[in-house]
Amino acid sequence: MKNLDSSLYQHLKILVAEDNDINRLIVKSILGKWGNEMKLAQNGNEVLAYIQSEPFDLVLMDIQMPEKDGIAATIEIRQLEDTSKKNIPIIALTANGLIGEAKKYIDSGMNGYLIKPFTENQLLMKIHEVFTEPKES
């Protein structure tokens, strides 16, 4: 796996949906080091409120959250009328690495997924992959 320059993805506005304090701190420290602006949501309802109220470049979406999980939140985002909001790149963050689960994340509308724990380089590579993959029409 090659190393990318994190400066390619600095100054992004990223919504981090994560209910675990330690995981939130890890993601926040990585993204902050890269020079990104972040908002933190602890459940899918907060994610939807943020998405509808302000623009984001990317969502890092925990799968298992209280109130509304990441899959349900993603499905609702993909049903929004505003094209810029409904097409936002979403990367699932999950502790569940089963192959069948990954298909569920993609089928729900997520653009990719990362299995926790992940390294800084794995996060950077996944962000790069999501921003460079061809868009479906």
C-alpha positions in Angstrom: 0.0 0.0 0.0 1.5 3.3 -1.1 1.6 6.4 1.1 -0.4 9.4 0.0 0.2 13.0 1.0 -2.4 14.0 3.5 -2.3 17.6 2.1 -4.4 16.3 -0.8 -7.3 16.1 1.6 -6.8 19.0 4.0 -9.3 21.8 4.5 -12.3 19.5 4.0 -15.4 19.9 6.2 -16.0 16.4 7.6 -18.9 15.2 9.7 -17.7 12.4 12.0 -20.6 10.2 13.3 -19.2 8.2 16.2 -20.6 7.5 19.6 -17.5 6.1 21.2 -15.3 8.7 22.9 -12.0 7.0 22.2 -12.8 6.4 18.5 -14.0 10.0 18.2 -10.7 11.2 19.7 -8.6 9.1 17.3 -10.4 10.3 14.2 -10.5 13.8 15.4 -6.7 13.8 16.0 -5.9 12.4 12.6 -8.3 14.8 10.7 -7.2 17.7 12.8 -3.5 17.0 12.0 -4.4 17.1 8.3 -6.0 20.5 8.8 -9.7 19.6 8.3 -12.7 21.1 9.9 -14.9 18.6 11.8 -18.3 18.4 13.3 -19.1 15.5 15.6 -22.4 13.6 15.8 -23.2 10.8 18.3 -26.1 9.2 16.5 -27.9 9.1 13.1 -30.4 11.7 14.1 -27.7 14.2 14.8 -26.1 13.3 11.4 -29.3 14.1 9.6 -29.7 17.4 11.4 -26.2 18.5 10.5 -26.5 17.4 6.9 -29.7 19.3 6.5 -28.3 22.5 8.1 -24.8 22.9 6.6 -22.6 21.6 3.8 -20.0 18.9 4.3 -17.4 17.4 2.0 -17.5 13.9 3.6 -19.2 11.8 6.3 -17.3 9.2 8.3 -20.3 7.1 9.6 -20.1 4.7 12.5 -22.5 1.8 11.8 -23.6 1.0 15.4 -24.9 4.2 17.1 -27.8 4.8 19.4 -31.2 6.2 18.3 -30.5 5.7 14.5 -27.6 3.6 13.2 -25.3 4.5 10.3 -27.2 2.4 7.7 -30.5 4.0 8.5 -29.0 7.5 8.5 -27.3 6.8 5.1 -30.5 5.6 3.6 -32.3 8.8 4.7 -29.4 11.0 3.4 -29.6 9.3 0.0 -33.4 10.1 -0.1 -32.9 13.8 0.4 -34.1 16.1 -2.4 -31.0 18.4 -2.3 -28.5 16.7 -4.8 -25.4 18.1 -3.1 -26.5 16.7 0.3 -27.8 13.4 -0.9 -24.6 12.7 -2.9 -22.1 13.4 -0.2 -19.4 10.7 0.1 -20.0 8.5 3.1 -17.4 6.1 4.5 -18.6 3.5 7.0 -16.5 3.0 10.1 -17.2 -0.4 11.7 -15.8 -3.0 14.0 -17.6 -5.7 12.0 -15.4 -7.0 9.2 -17.7 -9.8 7.9 -17.9 -9.8 4.1 -21.7 -9.9 4.0 -21.8 -6.8 6.2 -19.7 -4.8 3.8 -22.2 -5.5 1.0 -24.9 -4.1 3.3 -23.0 -0.9 3.8 -22.5 -0.4 0.1 -26.1 -1.4 -0.8 -27.4 1.2 1.7 -25.6 3.9 -0.3 -22.2 4.2 1.4 -19.2 4.8 -0.8 -16.8 2.7 1.1 -16.0 1.3 4.5 -13.1 0.9 7.0 -12.8 -1.7 9.7 -11.8 -0.4 13.1 -9.2 -0.1 14.3 -7.6 1.5 11.2 -4.4 3.4 10.6 -4.0 7.0 9.5 -2.7 5.8 6.1 -5.7 3.4 5.7 -8.1 6.3 6.4 -6.2 8.5 3.9 -6.3 5.8 1.3 -10.0 5.2 1.8 -10.8 9.0 1.5 -8.6 9.1 -1.7 -10.5 6.1 -3.1 -13.9 7.7 -2.4 -13.0 11.0 -3.9 -11.3 9.5 -7.0 -13.8 6.7 -7.9 -16.0 7.3 -10.9 -19.4 8.6 -10.0 -22.4 6.5 -10.9 -25.1 8.3 -13.0 
